[in-house]
Amino acid sequence: MKSSDIKLETPSKMFEYEKISRELDGTTNVELLREIAKCQLKLYMKQQETIAKLGLPADIGIPTDN
């Protein structure tokens, strides 16, 4: 999956994504990038747990290529 596969709908989120994306593109700190990836993964998994507790379909969220 590529970040370009995920569509944001609000201008404020698109702007914030672009700003942070450019910061990430400019960093050479591999440890920071690794920690960001781990946090994002854990947040996604926490979102799945929360959705399950609310009784919503588990497939809500980031699509996969399966």
C-alpha positions as CSV (number, residue, x, y, z in Angstrom):
1,M,0.0,0.0,0.0
2,K,1.1,3.5,-0.7
3,S,0.2,6.7,1.1
4,S,-1.3,8.0,-2.2
5,D,-3.9,5.1,-2.0
6,I,-5.5,6.8,1.0
7,K,-7.7,9.7,0.2
8,L,-8.2,12.6,2.7
9,E,-11.4,14.5,2.4
10,T,-10.9,17.8,4.3
11,P,-8.5,20.5,3.3
12,S,-7.2,20.9,6.8
13,K,-6.2,17.2,7.0
14,M,-4.7,17.4,3.5
15,F,-2.6,20.4,4.5
16,E,-1.4,18.8,7.8
17,Y,-0.5,15.6,6.0
18,E,1.5,17.5,3.4
19,K,3.3,19.4,6.1
20,I,4.3,16.3,8.1
21,S,5.0,14.3,5.0
22,R,7.6,16.9,3.9
23,E,9.2,16.8,7.3
24,L,9.4,13.0,7.1
25,D,10.9,13.1,3.6
26,G,13.6,15.4,4.9
27,T,14.7,13.3,7.8
28,T,17.6,10.9,7.9
29,N,16.9,9.7,11.4
30,V,16.0,6.1,10.9
31,E,15.2,5.5,14.6
32,L,12.7,8.3,14.5
33,L,11.1,7.0,11.3
34,R,11.0,3.5,12.8
35,E,9.3,4.7,16.0
36,I,6.7,6.7,14.0
37,A,5.9,3.6,12.0
38,K,5.5,1.5,15.2
39,C,3.3,4.2,16.7
40,Q,1.1,4.4,13.6
41,L,0.8,0.6,13.5
42,K,-0.2,0.5,17.2
43,L,-2.7,3.3,16.7
44,Y,-4.3,1.5,13.8
45,M,-4.6,-1.7,15.9
46,K,-6.1,0.3,18.8
47,Q,-8.6,1.8,16.4
48,Q,-9.6,-1.8,15.3
49,E,-10.1,-2.8,18.9
50,T,-12.2,0.3,19.6
51,I,-14.3,-0.2,16.5
52,A,-14.9,-3.8,17.6
53,K,-16.0,-2.7,21.1
54,L,-18.5,-0.3,19.4
55,G,-19.9,-3.2,17.3
56,L,-18.9,-1.7,14.0
57,P,-17.5,-3.8,11.1
58,A,-13.9,-4.7,11.7
59,D,-12.9,-3.9,8.1
60,I,-13.4,-0.2,8.6
61,G,-10.0,1.5,8.3
62,I,-7.0,1.1,6.1
63,P,-7.7,-1.1,3.1
64,T,-5.3,-4.0,2.4
65,D,-4.2,-5.6,-0.9
66,N,-5.5,-9.1,0.1
